Amino acid sequence: MSGAQAPSLAPDAVLGGGALLRGDALVAGYDRPVVGPVSFTVAAGEVVGMAGPNGCGKSTLLRALVGAARLFGGRLERAPGLAVSIQNQQQPPLDGVPLTGRELLALTGASPSGLPPWLEHRLDERLDRLSGGQRQYLSLWASLGSDAALVILDEPTNNLDPAGVAHLAEALRTQAAAGRAFLVVSHDADFLACACQRRVAVVPRTGDGA
């Protein structure tokens, strides 16, 4: 399969053990801790999955990795020069926005090459005229086509049909083989088993202390 382009910008160096990102006993939340401690590493060429029960704080942990939520404890290390792209679970409202799929991909430099045929032929339509699953996949492809060496995906299979899930899993494997790293949160155990080399358990925070 021809996928989105592999990253052209690599970090200047890697951490010990070849990791691009390492979390050691991370505890995250907003006003108070809600998740952790969680430890993990992500290296170039890996697809690492994060799994846990609904409401355990997986999305909060991802947001903390990019500074959108608070880290209360633990140590977070990033390779120098590491570029990160994050695809959030919630899609922005698009009603009335005259943006096409092709224009969305152009914003991140993502090539449409490798998109499934059922989506490629609709690239020139406005996003607000596509289905939720089609918009979701285009949003994912925009992240996959960025220059980031590490891509973080939060529940990427939401709204996707089985064909879309299978195509995404293949795209992740293809890009990982080319040296890109992925950190993926999903409730879909079959998808994680298919797409990821390793999985990390995420547990909700117990007690009130940080």
C-alpha positions as CSV (number, residue, x, y, z in Angstrom):
1,M,0.0,0.0,0.0
2,S,1.2,3.5,-0.7
3,G,0.7,5.4,2.5
4,A,1.1,9.0,3.6
5,Q,4.7,10.2,3.5
6,A,7.2,9.2,6.1
7,P,8.5,12.1,8.2
8,S,11.3,14.2,6.7
9,L,12.2,15.8,10.0
10,A,13.9,13.5,12.5
11,P,14.9,14.5,16.0
12,D,18.4,15.6,16.5
13,A,19.1,12.7,19.0
14,V,17.4,9.9,20.8
15,L,17.1,9.1,24.4
16,G,18.8,6.1,26.0
17,G,17.7,2.8,24.5
18,G,16.7,4.6,21.3
19,A,13.5,6.1,22.7
20,L,11.9,9.2,21.2
21,L,9.5,9.6,24.1
22,R,9.7,8.2,27.6
23,G,7.3,8.6,30.5
24,D,8.3,7.3,34.0
25,A,5.5,7.0,36.5
26,L,3.5,9.8,35.0
27,V,0.5,11.1,36.9
28,A,-1.8,13.5,35.0
29,G,-5.0,15.5,35.4
30,Y,-6.4,19.0,35.4
31,D,-7.4,20.4,38.8
32,R,-6.4,17.1,40.4
33,P,-4.7,13.9,39.4
34,V,-7.0,11.5,37.5
35,V,-4.7,9.0,35.9
36,G,-1.4,7.2,36.7
37,P,1.2,6.3,37.5
38,V,1.9,5.2,33.9
39,S,5.3,4.3,32.4
40,F,6.1,3.8,28.8
41,T,8.6,4.3,26.0
42,V,8.1,4.9,22.3
43,A,11.0,4.4,19.8
44,A,11.3,5.1,16.1
45,G,9.6,2.3,14.1
46,E,7.2,1.4,16.9
47,V,3.4,1.5,17.2
48,V,2.7,1.5,20.9
49,G,-0.9,1.2,22.1
50,M,-2.5,2.4,25.3
51,A,-5.5,0.5,26.6
52,G,-7.7,0.8,29.7
53,P,-11.3,1.0,30.8
54,N,-13.5,3.9,29.8
55,G,-13.0,6.9,31.9
56,C,-9.6,5.8,33.2
57,G,-7.9,9.0,31.9
58,K,-6.2,7.8,28.6
59,S,-7.1,11.0,26.7
60,T,-6.0,13.1,29.7
61,L,-2.6,11.4,29.7
62,L,-2.1,12.1,26.0
63,R,-3.1,15.7,26.4
64,A,-0.5,16.0,29.2
65,L,2.2,14.8,26.8
66,V,1.7,17.9,24.7
67,G,1.1,20.4,27.5
68,A,-2.7,20.5,27.3
69,A,-3.2,18.8,30.7
70,R,-1.2,19.0,33.9
71,L,1.5,16.5,34.9
72,F,1.4,16.1,38.7
73,G,4.2,13.6,39.0
74,G,6.7,11.4,37.2
75,R,9.3,12.3,34.6
76,L,8.6,13.0,30.9
77,E,11.5,12.9,28.4
78,R,11.5,13.9,24.8
79,A,14.3,13.5,22.3
80,P,15.8,16.8,21.3
81,G,14.2,18.3,18.3
82,L,11.3,15.8,18.4
83,A,8.3,17.0,16.3
84,V,5.0,15.6,17.5
85,S,1.6,15.6,15.8
86,I,-1.5,14.8,17.8
87,Q,-4.9,13.8,16.5
88,N,-7.6,14.5,19.1
89,Q,-10.7,12.4,19.7
90,Q,-13.1,15.2,19.2
91,Q,-13.5,16.6,15.7
92,P,-14.0,20.4,15.3
93,P,-17.4,21.6,14.2
94,L,-17.4,22.0,10.4
95,D,-21.0,23.1,9.5
96,G,-20.8,26.1,7.2
97,V,-17.0,25.9,6.8
98,P,-16.1,25.9,3.1
99,L,-13.1,23.6,3.4
100,T,-12.5,20.6,1.2
101,G,-10.7,17.4,2.0
102,R,-7.9,18.2,-0.4
103,E,-7.5,21.6,1.3
104,L,-7.4,20.0,4.8
105,L,-4.6,17.6,3.7
106,A,-2.7,20.6,2.1
107,L,-2.6,22.3,5.5
108,T,-0.2,19.7,6.9
109,G,1.5,18.8,3.6
110,A,-0.2,15.3,3.5
111,S,-0.3,13.6,0.1
112,P,-3.6,12.0,-0.9
113,S,-1.6,9.2,-2.4
114,G,-2.6,6.0,-0.7
115,L,-6.0,7.0,0.5
116,P,-8.7,4.3,0.0
117,P,-10.6,4.7,-3.3
118,W,-13.9,5.3,-1.5
119,L,-12.4,8.5,0.0
120,E,-9.9,9.7,-2.6
121,H,-12.7,10.5,-5.2
122,R,-14.4,12.8,-2.7
123,L,-11.4,15.0,-1.8
124,D,-12.9,18.0,-3.6
125,E,-16.1,17.9,-1.7
126,R,-16.7,20.1,1.3
127,L,-16.0,18.4,4.6
128,D,-19.4,19.2,6.0
129,R,-20.9,17.2,3.2
130,L,-19.0,14.0,4.1
131,S,-19.9,11.4,6.7
132,G,-18.4,11.4,10.1
133,G,-16.3,8.4,9.3
134,Q,-15.0,10.1,6.1
135,R,-14.1,13.3,8.0
136,Q,-12.4,11.2,10.7
137,Y,-10.2,9.4,8.2
138,L,-9.2,12.6,6.4
139,S,-8.2,14.1,9.8
140,L,-6.1,11.0,10.5
141,W,-4.5,11.2,7.1
142,A,-3.6,14.9,7.7
143,S,-1.7,13.8,10.9
144,L,0.0,10.9,9.1
145,G,1.2,13.1,6.4
146,S,2.8,15.7,8.6
147,D,6.5,16.0,9.2
148,A,6.3,14.8,12.8
149,A,8.5,11.9,13.7
150,L,6.0,10.9,16.5
151,V,2.2,10.8,15.9
152,I,-0.2,10.5,18.8
153,L,-3.7,9.2,18.0
154,D,-6.6,9.4,20.4
155,E,-9.4,6.8,19.6
156,P,-8.6,6.9,15.8
157,T,-11.1,4.2,14.9
158,N,-14.1,6.2,16.1
159,N,-16.7,6.4,13.3
160,L,-14.7,4.2,11.0
161,D,-16.2,1.2,9.3
162,P,-14.3,-2.1,9.2
163,A,-12.6,-1.2,5.8
164,G,-11.4,2.1,7.3
165,V,-10.0,0.4,10.4
166,A,-8.2,-2.2,8.3
167,H,-6.7,0.5,6.0
168,L,-5.6,2.6,9.0
169,A,-3.9,-0.4,10.7
170,E,-2.0,-1.1,7.4
171,A,-1.0,2.6,7.1
172,L,0.4,2.6,10.7
173,R,2.4,-0.6,10.1
174,T,3.8,0.8,6.7
175,Q,4.9,4.1,8.2
176,A,6.4,2.5,11.3
177,A,8.4,0.3,9.0
178,A,9.8,3.5,7.5
179,G,10.9,4.8,10.9
180,R,7.9,6.8,12.2
181,A,6.7,6.3,15.8
182,F,3.1,6.1,17.0
183,L,1.4,6.3,20.3
184,V,-2.2,5.1,20.0
185,V,-5.1,5.1,22.5
186,S,-8.0,3.0,21.5
187,H,-10.9,1.0,23.1
188,D,-10.8,-1.3,20.1
189,A,-8.7,-4.3,21.3
190,D,-8.7,-6.0,17.9
191,F,-7.3,-2.9,16.3
192,L,-4.6,-2.6,18.9
193,A,-3.7,-6.2,18.5
194,C,-3.4,-5.8,14.7
195,A,-1.6,-2.4,14.6
196,C,0.6,-2.3,17.6
197,Q,3.8,-4.1,18.6
198,R,3.3,-3.3,22.3
199,R,0.5,-2.3,24.6
200,V,0.7,-0.2,27.8
201,A,-2.0,-0.5,30.5
202,V,-3.5,2.8,31.7
203,V,-5.2,2.8,35.1
204,P,-7.2,5.5,36.9
205,R,-5.7,7.4,39.8
206,T,-6.7,6.2,43.2
207,G,-6.6,8.4,46.3
208,D,-6.3,12.2,46.4
209,G,-2.6,12.7,46.5
210,A,-0.4,13.6,43.6
